[in-house]
């Protein structure tokens, strides 16, 4: 997903290092945000808008977003518990379109993932269904217990995306499958930063808040 950070930075004549300093992130973090490799969170969008003297829409991309016919959203890939893909394979997955959904998050971009496997069948999200999402950190400022999300895990050059139900427990987050299949009963845990097991080499990020579902006929 493109955003407006590159254009805003260039208008200021700033280097990546300067832009990172002004927006309160590291240089490497800013570069990843600018490239669209990390989700723009609500707090960062507000801070960047203030720093660059721009609107939130300009930071998020405005007309710079990929455009699709009205009423359609793009499919960004597969969400399948336990399926690890090479980063290049994820980025090269073919894009298609499905109908958009009506949602209160009208100012957020919609995107979709195709569900593979039975890890959420107890939520009536079945193999072959599509879930429609908005960027989580644009829709919510904090993690919220009970919502359905798409979570992305990264282990070096491998990426896994899956659909889960988010639960907040004592400051830590748990991402639960809801499956009749005994293989999918354990949650993904995102420990608090002070937890000694917080850094196990696998990055976990909630990237999408699920706002709708589409089932092909």
C-alpha positions in Angstrom: 0.0 0.0 0.0 1.4 3.4 -0.9 1.1 6.4 1.4 2.0 10.1 1.4 5.2 10.0 3.5 7.6 10.1 0.6 6.0 13.0 -1.1 5.7 15.0 2.2 9.3 14.3 3.1 10.6 15.4 -0.3 8.5 18.6 -0.1 10.3 19.4 3.1 13.7 18.5 1.6 14.4 16.2 4.5 16.6 13.1 4.6 15.2 9.9 6.0 17.2 10.5 9.1 15.7 14.0 9.6 12.1 12.8 9.0 12.6 10.0 11.4 13.9 12.3 14.1 11.0 14.7 13.6 8.4 12.0 13.7 9.9 10.1 16.7 10.9 6.8 15.1 14.2 5.3 14.0 15.5 5.8 10.5 14.9 2.1 9.6 11.4 2.3 11.0 10.6 5.4 9.0 11.9 3.9 5.8 9.7 0.8 6.3 6.7 3.1 7.0 7.4 5.1 3.9 7.7 2.0 1.7 4.4 0.7 3.1 6.2 -2.3 4.7 4.7 -1.4 8.1 1.2 -0.3 8.9 0.7 3.4 9.8 -0.7 3.6 13.3 -3.2 6.2 14.4 -0.7 7.9 16.8 2.0 8.1 14.1 -0.4 9.5 11.5 -1.4 12.3 13.9 2.2 13.1 14.7 3.3 13.0 11.1 0.4 15.3 10.0 1.5 17.8 12.6 5.2 17.6 11.7 4.7 17.9 8.0 1.9 20.5 8.3 -0.5 18.2 6.4 -3.8 16.4 6.8 -4.1 12.9 8.1 -5.4 12.0 4.6 -2.2 13.3 3.0 -0.1 11.2 5.3 -2.1 8.1 4.5 -1.8 8.7 0.8 -5.1 10.4 -0.3 -5.1 9.9 -4.1 -1.8 8.1 -3.8 -3.6 4.9 -2.7 -4.0 2.2 -5.3 -7.3 2.8 -6.9 -10.1 0.3 -7.7 -13.6 0.7 -9.1 -16.1 1.9 -6.6 -17.5 -1.0 -4.6 -14.5 -3.3 -5.0 -11.6 -4.1 -2.8 -8.3 -5.8 -3.6 -7.3 -9.3 -2.3 -3.9 -9.0 -0.8 -3.2 -12.7 -0.4 -4.0 -15.8 1.7 -4.6 -16.1 5.4 -3.8 -19.7 6.4 -2.7 -20.8 9.9 0.6 -22.7 9.8 1.4 -21.8 6.1 4.7 -20.0 6.0 5.6 -18.3 2.7 8.8 -16.7 1.5 8.5 -12.9 1.5 8.9 -12.7 -2.3 6.0 -15.2 -2.8 3.8 -13.1 -0.5 4.6 -10.0 -2.4 4.0 -11.6 -5.8 0.6 -13.1 -5.0 -1.9 -12.3 -7.7 -4.4 -9.5 -6.9 -8.1 -9.8 -7.6 -11.2 -7.9 -6.5 -14.3 -8.7 -4.4 -17.2 -6.5 -3.3 -16.6 -3.9 -0.6 -18.7 -3.8 2.5 -20.6 -1.1 4.3 -18.7 0.0 7.4 -18.5 2.8 9.8 -14.8 3.1 9.0 -15.6 5.0 5.8 -12.3 6.9 5.7 -10.2 3.7 5.8 -8.9 1.7 2.9 -10.5 -1.8 2.6 -8.5 -4.9 1.6 -9.2 -8.6 1.7 -7.6 -12.0 2.4 -8.7 -15.4 1.2 -9.1 -17.9 4.1 -7.4 -21.2 3.7 -8.1 -24.0 6.1 -10.5 -24.6 9.1 -8.9 -22.5 11.8 -11.9 -20.2 12.1 -14.8 -22.5 11.2 -16.6 -22.0 14.6 -16.9 -18.4 13.6 -18.5 -19.5 10.3 -15.4 -18.3 8.4 -14.7 -21.3 6.2 -12.0 -22.4 3.8 -12.4 -20.4 0.6 -14.2 -17.5 2.2 -12.8 -13.9 2.0 -12.6 -11.5 4.9 -12.7 -7.8 4.3 -10.5 -5.7 6.5 -9.4 -2.1 7.3 -6.0 -1.3 8.7 -6.2 -2.1 12.4 -4.3 0.9 13.8 -6.3 3.3 11.7 -9.6 1.9 13.0 -8.5 1.4 16.7 -6.0 3.2 18.8 -5.6 0.3 21.3 -6.0 -3.5 21.1 -9.6 -4.5 21.9 -10.8 -7.8 23.3 -13.2 -9.8 21.1 -12.5 -8.4 17.6 -11.6 -10.5 14.6 -8.3 -9.6 13.1 -5.7 -10.7 10.6 -2.3 -11.2 12.2 1.0 -11.4 10.4 4.0 -13.2 11.7 7.5 -12.8 10.3 10.4 -15.1 10.8 13.3 -13.8 8.8 12.2 -14.0 5.1 9.2 -16.1 5.9 5.7 -14.7 6.5 2.5 -16.3 7.9 -0.9 -14.6 7.9 -3.9 -15.9 9.7 -7.3 -14.9 11.0 -7.7 -14.8 14.8 -9.9 -13.4 17.6 -8.0 -10.9 19.7 -8.0 -11.1 23.6 -6.2 -8.7 25.9 -4.9 -10.5 29.1 -3.0 -8.5 31.8 -1.3 -6.2 29.3 -0.4 -9.0 26.9 -2.3 -10.0 23.7 -3.6 -13.4 22.7 -4.8 -14.3 19.2 -7.1 -17.3 19.3 -8.2 -19.6 16.6 -11.9 -20.8 16.7 -11.8 -24.2 15.1 -13.4 -27.6 15.4 -10.1 -29.0 14.2 -7.9 -30.2 17.1 -4.8 -28.9 15.2 -5.9 -25.3 15.8 -6.5 -24.9 19.5 -3.5 -22.9 20.8 -3.3 -19.1 20.7 -0.5 -16.9 19.3 0.7 -14.8 22.3 2.2 -11.4 22.0 4.0 -10.9 25.3 4.4 -7.6 27.1 7.7 -5.9 26.2 9.0 -6.7 29.8 8.4 -10.4 29.3 11.8 -12.2 29.0 10.3 -14.3 26.2 9.2 -11.2 24.3 12.0 -11.4 21.7 12.0 -14.9 20.3 13.0 -13.8 16.8 9.4 -13.9 15.4 7.7 -10.5 14.8 4.0 -10.5 15.3 1.7 -7.6 14.0 -2.0 -7.2 13.9 -2.5 -5.7 10.4 -6.3 -5.9 9.8 -9.6 -5.4 11.6 -12.1 -7.7 9.9 -15.3 -5.7 9.0 -17.0 -8.1 6.6 -17.0 -11.4 4.8 -17.6 -12.6 1.3 -18.4 -16.1 0.2 -18.2 -17.0 -3.6 -21.3 -18.7 -5.0 
